[in-house]
Amino acid sequence: MLRIAFCCLEWEPVAGGGIRTYVENVTRFLTALGHESHVITYAHKGAGPDRERPGVRLHRVRLTWLQKQVYRAALLFGLGDIVFRTFYSLQVARKIRKLAMSGAIDVVESPDYAAEGLALTWLQRHFRSWRLLPHVVMLHTPTFVLNEINGRRFRPIGWVHEKIENWNIRHAPHLSAPSRALARRVRDGLGVTTPIHHDPYPFSLDTDPATAPPMVPPDATTLLYVGRMEYRKGVTFLIDALNTLCARHPGLRAELIGGDTTTAPGGGSMRRHLQRRLASGLLDRVRFVDRMPRPELLARYRTAAFCVFPSVFENFANTCLEAVASGRVVVVPRDSGMAEIVQEGVTGFLFENASVADLVRAIELCLAQRNRWHAMGRAGQDSLARELEPMRLVTAKLEHYATLRA
């Protein structure tokens, strides 16, 4: 039995994103294989009794009294977030060392984002007594990638965040990434020489989909997008494409589901920017919907005609995995982790990143092959079950971690 600790700041009651979804999935599959997981997070204010998960032990760390006083003082100077994350990573390192010395854990995995393993990386680099177990930094999508795409506006605190993350990635003893596209981006962007292990997200829907994707009604042609209203997600290119497509295809409608961000030009609401960007008369055909509960979202996938995820860059998006698992044909950019999920012309269609013209071409190619959607949806489900079968992927992760311990 292998015992793996996962650092995950975005745990209950904090709203979780892709990292939390990954940790919840991988710990569930580890339990099914008879292994033990430990989740290390913060004692967030308002956290109630922790929900027990079979095979998963939860550890909530707290700042010391002195650390809290320093943090409160730092808030006055706008440095609270930096100070909190630094102290938090130190408490995480102390907890990991305590668990390792007691023999409770064998490997620790921390995310790149927010550098939760920063203190452990630094301590293991400088002190032999801290090298009690392997420490793997899992690449999800570092801040430097987000800033490059969304437009790096100089903010001293944001600049510090990025530099801290970059240092942690460059000096991590071990690195893993779920997609080869992200591994390339990190190697090229940071000059990383540490080998990056390919470790795709293990995935399955929480609820079993029907064995066959439902047939799309002849009069229903709803394009579905799921994700934040964020420049990096390619939503501006999608809106520009819809301006062209809706004029050519009167029956086409679109639904964009996701929370708003301030990544519009000038830092304003991206949702309002997109609504203003729409051609006149299209607001009744392009619907914007806020985030929704997961069961409702899964139902939306299965009533859509097909899904489009036009990100300028994406790692290994859960939304794309969910769409394919739901039997939907998907349209995704070539240079992204999502392209590693899709077989062009078999389970979906690819287009050149950030190209409105090529996105229009790919969507029209999809529309022209409506009679194949059902078969392509089945092919996508079969491919996902074959290539990303969760137990096989988790077994491969365990074998890799066993070699790190040797």
Secondary structure, DSSP 4 states (H G I P E B T S, - for coil): --EEEEE-SS-TTSPP-HHHHHHHHHHHHHHHTT-EEEEEEE--TT--SPPPBTTEEEEEE---HHHHHHHHHHHTTT-HHHHHHHHHHHHHHHHHHHHHHTT--SEEEEETGGGTTHHHHHHHHH-GGG-SS-EEEEPS--HHHHHHHH-----HHHHHHHHHHHHHHHH-SEEEES-HHHHHHHHHHH---S-EEE-PPP---SSPPPSSPPPPPTT--EEEEES-B-GGGTHHHHHHHHHHHHHH-TT-EEEEES-B-S-SGGG--HHHHHHHHSPTT-TTTEEEE----HHHHHHHHHHSSEEE---SS-SS-HHHHHHHHTT--EEEESSSGGGGT--BTTTEEEE-TT-HHHHHHHHHHHHHTGGGHHHHHHHHHHHHHHHS-HHHHHHHHHHHHHHHH-
